[in-house]
Amino acid sequence: MSYNRRSFITFLGKATLGAVVAPPFLMGCGQNKNPNTPQLDVDALAALKRLPLKNIAASDVDDLLLTEGLDYQLLVKWGDAINGDDTFGYNNDFTCFIPFDDANPDDGLVWGNHEYINGLFVSGYNRRDPEAKRTKAQVDQEMYNVGGSIVRIKKTNGQWRVIENDPNNRRITGHTPIPFNWDQPVIGKRSAIGTLANCSGGITPWRTFLTCEENYDDCYGETVYDTNNQPSHVRSKYQGWEDFYDHPPEHYGWVVEVDPKDGSAQKHIALGRFAHECCTLKQLEDDRIVAYSGDDQNDGCLYKFIGSTPNSLKEGTLYVADTVNGEWLSLDWASQPVLQQHFKDQTEVLVRTREAALLVGGTQLNRPEDIEIDPISGGVFISLTNNKPKGDFHGSILKLEETAGAYDGLTFEASTYKAGGEAEGFTCPDNLAFDHAGNLWMTSDMSGSAMHKTDKPYMAFKNNSLYVIPRFGEDAGKVIRVISAPRDAELTGPWFAPDGKTLFLSVQHPGEQTQSLDAPTSLWPFDDDRIPKSAVVAIQGPLIEKLNQLQKLTS
């Protein structure tokens, strides 16, 4: 479904002039407790002064290309030293920034997820070589490069820089012991070894990071059950880590909370186990937490945790969405006879969340990835990236409106906000972010193996991109490409600084399709060693500042 400018504004949610102000640093994850009530009518919005926003053409150039009014600074990249012992990990995905002091938005901590490794670059293991065998030393190096990094950054004279060797700088890796936030053991253990497959994430109102374990089965495989409920093990995609470490697959696939003050972490069992793309929180008036998360796989479901006690990600109930009937269905073992027939207790329900979701009637969706809450209208936006086996190559964005705006309610209305494709100008939506004025930003997630192929549906889009959909002015509702990624790369984790003057963005897996170190498919960021590297960039410029300010009405 497509929308013209007028219907877009109506659909997204109208806003008051007085209401659109720079929110607190938590706005990027839907933390504002009270969405602003729409009051300004469409005609007044249409009269807003036009933004100088130029769409850039799709490009296959191996560089980070930006539209007029934007510039970028390389902040930190894979392999950079962050303290005397640690280096920044590989394939950073989700990025977020928390200032030390709300009064000073120019000094704080960046968290970066490290989703997965490319052995060719990280450990020298070439999975395309049938004769290659991993060593334990290589696996250890790969495990070190996943997880996440905490790095202090500071802006001086308009430029951001990493404060190397700051005592806050630290790594969380595939080797880090992490306890479960649960009263029962998970496969006989109270803690897991490491976090991995860290995709998107979120932050909490109490200023901690959330990192989400997505494609965990790539590392230690998965436990599957037959029709007689008998388990068996399916080996990992990499087929190497489990040869050296006997870590249960059930210890991965969780939302992990990391305290930036000391690096301590915990895995939240109550939020369920599946390929978490993100975890987006909403703090209610009574300080209870609602957490949204999607299962990023073909036919994955959408979930919501509703806390029962203030600021808890443990006490509460997990629900799965029935988007056909607009209902949240409980995954509470004690109240669902169908779950009692298949699982022995609530812990097993949460470990096998995917199975439980289908048993109660959860709707299978087309790869639900990032979720963001509109800071103005309060709508919940979900990226459905694609579902190629079902013929959905370009994906869409789903919008949920909780009944009466009650995030802890159990009914909602679901509708398609935008469907991808050449006509709409975007494909494969992934990460979303609302800026301080309520404009919607979106990255694309075309796989490297599908890009630039004449027999694939993505030729017109060339490299992956970052788009903005303005909320106001003559361009409201248009999908405008403002950044094009390097070859094979994907742009991820858009996050705005508290003052709205910087957009932090990850450039992930440039050169991913490289088969030989002698012929990398990307050279970005153009280091002397000619090895492509993922990195975090800080994007600034007059366009960022203008988009983050509500434009004055023309006279």
C-alpha positions, 0 to 999 in steps of 0.5 A: 500500500502506498501513501501520498503526503496527506495520507502519510501525515494522517497515518503516522500521526499529526503533531502539535508545534509545541509538542515536538521538542528534543526528547531525553536520550532515551527517546530512541528506544521509545522511553518517553512515557507520554506520546504527544497528543496529535492536534495540528491539522494536515493543512498547517503541516503542509505549510511548513517550510520545505527542508533542503533534502536531496535524494541521492541515486542508488550507487554501487561505488565502494564508499560511504556516500552522503547527501548534501548537508551531511559529513561523516567522521570515522569514530572506531573500527574493528581492531582499534585498541580501546584499552591496554588489553582490548580491541574493538570487536568485529561486525558492529551492528547496534550502536547507542550512546548514553551521556554521563550527564544529561546536561552535557551531551558531548561526553559519554559511552558508546555501546557497539554490538558485534554480531558475527565473524568472517573467519577469513579476516578475523582468524584466517579460517576460510570456510569456502576451503573444503580442506580448511580445519579450524584450530582452537586458537582460531575459535578463541579469536573468533569468540573474542570478536563477538559480543560487544564493546563499551567505549568512551567518546567525547566531542571537542571542537565539533569532532568526536574522538575515542578516549583510549584507555578510559577506565570505562572502556571494556569488552564483553565477548563469547568467553564472558561468564553471564548469569541468567536472571531466572530462578530455575537453571537453564539446561542445568546451569545458572549462567552461560559462557559468553554472548554472541550473534548480537544484532540490534538492542536497546537501552533501559530507563536505568541507563544500561545497554540491552544487546540481543542474541539473534542467529545463535544457532550459527555458533553452537547449533540448535536442539530440535524435537521430533513428534515424540518430543525427543531432542536431537542436536543440529550442528552449527552453520560454522561447524567448528565452535562446538568441536572445542566448547560444549556450550548448550545452544539453549544458553543463547538466543536471549536478551542480555543486559549490560551495566556500563559502570562495571561491565556486569551482565545478565541474560533475561529469560522472561523475555523468551528465546528466539532470534531477537533482533532488538528489544524496545522498552516502554516504561509505563506511568507506574514504572512497569516495563513493556518490552517488544521484540521480533524473531528475525527469521522467515515466519518468525513471530512478534512478542511483547513482555508486560512487567508486573512489578516496577522496572523488572524484566523478570517479573511479568508475562510474555505474549505473542502477537496474533496480528490477524485478530489484533490480540496478544496471546499469553505464553504463561504455562500456568494458564495455557492448557495447550502449553501444559500438554507440551512443556513441563514448566514455564522455563521450558516454554521460554527456552522453546518460545518459538514452538510455544508461540505457534501452539497458542496461535501466534501469527508468522510474519516476514522476518520481524526485525527492528521495532521503534515507538513513535515519540509523537503518536505512540504507534509501534513500528516493526520492520518486516524485512522480507520472506523470499520463500513466500515471494516477499522480496522487498518487505514492509513496515508494520504499524501497531496501535495499542487499543486506547494507547495502553501498551500493557493492553492485550488488543491492538490494530495492525496495518501496513504503513509502507510496502517495499519495492521499486515504486516506493523507493526502498527494499528490505527495511531493517533498523528504524529510528525516529529523530527528535522531530519525529522523522523516520529513518530506516536502513536496508538489509539486502544480503550480499549474495543477492546484491548486484545480481542481474537475476535478483530483484535488487539490481535497481537498489545497488548497495544498501542504504540509509533512508529518511521519511520526513514527517513535515513539509513538502517531502512528508511521506517520501522515502529519501535515500541520504546515505549509500553504503560501501560494497557488500556492507549494510548500514545498521544501528542508527542512533541520535545523540541527545542534542540531535546534532550527531547520528551514530551509524554502523557500517557492517561487513564491507567486503563480506563476499571476499573469497581471497585476501588478494582480491577483497570486494571492498577496501573501505575504510581504506586502511593501508592493509587493504582489509575491509573493516566494520566501523562506527561513524559519526554523521554531522552537518546542517541537514541533521540539525535541520531535520531534528528541529521542527521547521517554522510555519511560513508566513 
